[in-house]
Amino acid sequence: MRVGQQSFVYFLAKNAAYVVSFLAVVYFARLVDPSTLGIYYVVIGLLSWLQLPGNMGISSAIKKRVSEGTDANEHITAGIIVIGTLFVVTAGLLFAFSEYVTAYIGADVTEYLVLLLFAGLSYSIVQAVLEGRQLVHVSGLLFPVKVGGRSLLQISFVIAGFGLVGMLAGFAIGVLAAAVLGATVLTLRLRRPARRHFKNIGSFAKYSWLGSVQSRTFNWIDILLLNVFVSSALVGSYSVAWNVAAFLNTFGVSVSRSIFPEISKLSTDNSIDSTTHLIEDALSYAGLMLIPGFIGGLLIGDRVIRLYGAEYVTGTAVLGILIAACLVNGYQRQLLTTFNALDRPNLAFRVNAVFVASNVVLNVVFITQFGWIGAAYATLLTVSVATCASFMLLSRLVTFSVPVTEIARQWIAAIAMGIVIYVVEPMVSPLEGAIPFGTTVGTIILVAIGASIYFLTLIGISREFRTTVEQNLPVDEP
């Protein structure tokens, strides 16, 4: 299964970068107060939304058209022209309304938002071309450059005393560096597009742009709305919990990115039903990391949050809910990816429309009624509804079955892991006071023990997982 191999490379690359990113966020959290960290995450959340009018699903359309193998260079050029035009318009509006942007954020960072926007859109183009050419593993290897590079730059700038500005500048420079490197690897050959190439890009983007809205709504709408209703300090604690949940969601993202070009090509060359095994494989492994992450988050989530600093421990209250939301979203992501890969973005559009509308409304209602914890519950509820809708629509399009048995085995392995952690933690706790950085070391030990128990148990009880591991090893077994 080449998809599994590419997913694993992508996963390893992302996690190598996330280690550096995790350390960077821990450093920021310990150096700055929760309010400053909250402002930083609001800026990044706003950036995510600003990329929407500057992109409007064009990068997704580039990936789709390139994966089809017809007039790839012309489609790439058409996409770049459209994205560049939209960037100029968005940047102009940002400068025109900079007073209101500053009032919302609480800091004058309009120039940095424009720089961040340019960097993010440039990277999205390069990433779309790589994945459209079925080079998902290369796209994954660029991720450490982007995340790791920006994290190291951010740390350097913060040490130099630049504070929030240094964090934002480091972010932008790191992303730009990854975009430049990716473009070099691709050796892009731009060719003059015809009207039909713009039409092909637009025909897909007119539906797929709402997928970008769905992704941004899931990841950022709660943080942006919380910034209106609660203090920046609570936003900071909530964002730290999201940072942990997002780390666990890495493998599911890698599977969906790897599966897209494979389903797209297979559905173009053969019948739609020939993609069944790929869909079932994607669903089998969507929760591979999130299921044990959910169990672990319930048991030692407070320990993980404490790594950021004692003042962020309040985020433990929403950690389990957010991990559960990411778990459900992991399955929905595979279903939505299938819609787009089968060139049925209109179906993904329907699901995304329901998700976006309900998530915004429920976040406002739940936050006003239940406080900041309501934002987490609103996210979990809306993604659950959207997943059910996605399943029903895809079932009408393709014949496939949910791999219930394999998912159940993952839960069994996760519960076994949880039992071991529950027994071992009281033994680790007394040792923490006797060594430097005891809490950190103890938490790392518990995570390592838990991961080992989970994967060893899963290998033992799942023949399918053993086969997948064997097939995707970088070397052949004797």
ABEGO torsion letter per residue (X at the ends): XAAAAAAAAAAAAAAAAAAAAAAAAAAAAAABBAAAAAAAAAAAAAAAAAAAAAAGGAAAAAAAAAAAGBGAAAAAAAAAAAAAAAAAAAAAAAAAAAAAAAAAAGBBAAAAAAAAAAAAAAAAAAAAAAAAAGAAAAAAAAAAAAAAAAAAAAAAAAAAGAEAAAAAAAAAAAAAAAAAAAAAAAGBBBBBBBAAAAAAAAAAAAAAAAAAAAAAAAAAAAAAAAAAABBAAAAAAAAAAAAAAAAAAAAAAAAAAAAAAAAAAAAAABBAAAAAAAAAAAAAAAAAAAAAAAAAAAAAAAAAAAAAEAAAAAAAAAAAAAAAAAAAAAAAAAAAAAAAAAGBAAAAAAAAAAAAAAAAAAAAAAAAAAEAAAAAAAAAAAAAAAAAAAAAAAAAABBBBBBAAAAAAAAAAAAAAAAAAAAAAAAAAAAAAABBGAAAAAAAAAAAAAAAAAAAAAAAABAAAAAAAAAABABBBX
